[in-house]
Amino acid sequence: MSEGLVTPLPDEPSTFARNAAVMALGTAISRITGFLRYAGLAYVLGLTLRYGKTNLPSTYNLANSMPNMIFDLVMGGVIASLFIPVFVEYLSTRSREEAWYVASAVTNLALIILSAFTVLGIIMSPLLIRLMTAFGSYSSGDMATQLVREEAAFFLRFFVPQIIFYGLSAIFGGLLNAHRHFTAPAFAPIANNLVVIGTVIAFHFLPGARDNRLHMVVLATGTTLGVVAQALVQLPALLRLGVRYTPVLDLWHPAIRKIGRLAVPLLGYILLWQVGT
């Protein structure tokens, strides 16, 4: 057996129960804070319908749904269904050094791809909003007006960087779960909710009309910072594992090639599913 080889052992009943309790507690608190988050958003954005000139709730929701949609289409399934199982396989059958080498290579490649989509998304925000408002549930009513499209594109430019941090959050959470560390991934969405709740409070008490640019910048920035917090709050737990990050991009590594081969049909399926819904 090579030095550094990690062979995961079956969970003890007490460990399994503790992990289940941690995940249940994290889910419960996440649901509570999530309810407060969306209730607060509904309240403050609902007030803009009464006193504002545009449909701020619809433009916010439209723009904020797109980064998660793009991430799921481009990388979400690959990370959850392909990368993490391959990492666990290497962690179980190879050395820790090689497992972390694979994790570094995949993370670096994912960051490059997600950063490219982020730049394209910022540049193409008006076009993306126009496409979304031309079809589906956002194609009717005042969502098709020029002013609403401009507001949605304004929000989207702030929201698109969320794609990168959705990716980091998924990678960090998967690596922690592979080591049976469930606390940080379970509680990470709570950090997101708390940041957005704080943003909602700041938005509510800012002076001036709630649909002016300052209010929109605060709301957009705080929403994206929530996703940043969701990713970074997992980093200390990951560092405690003794993560060995390498700034490498090894496209010819067998693990990377395996993930690449399997990713093509998976992305095709996800694309068809997204189009169908």
Secondary structure, 3 states (H helix, E strand, C coil): CCCCECCCCCCCHHHHHHHHHHHHHHHHHHHHHHHHHHHHHHHHHHHHHHHCCCCHHHHHHHHHHHHHHHHHHHHHHHHHHHHHHHHHHHHHHCEHHHHHHHHHHHHHHHHHHHHHHHHHHHHCHHHHHHHHHHCHHHCCHHHHCHHHHHHHHHHHHHHCCHHHHHHHHHHHHHHHHHCCCCHHHHHHHHHHHHHHHHHHHHHHHCCCCCCCHHHHHHHHHHHHHHHHHHHHCCHHHHHHCCCCCCCCCCCCCHHHHHHHHHHHHHHHHHHHHHHHC
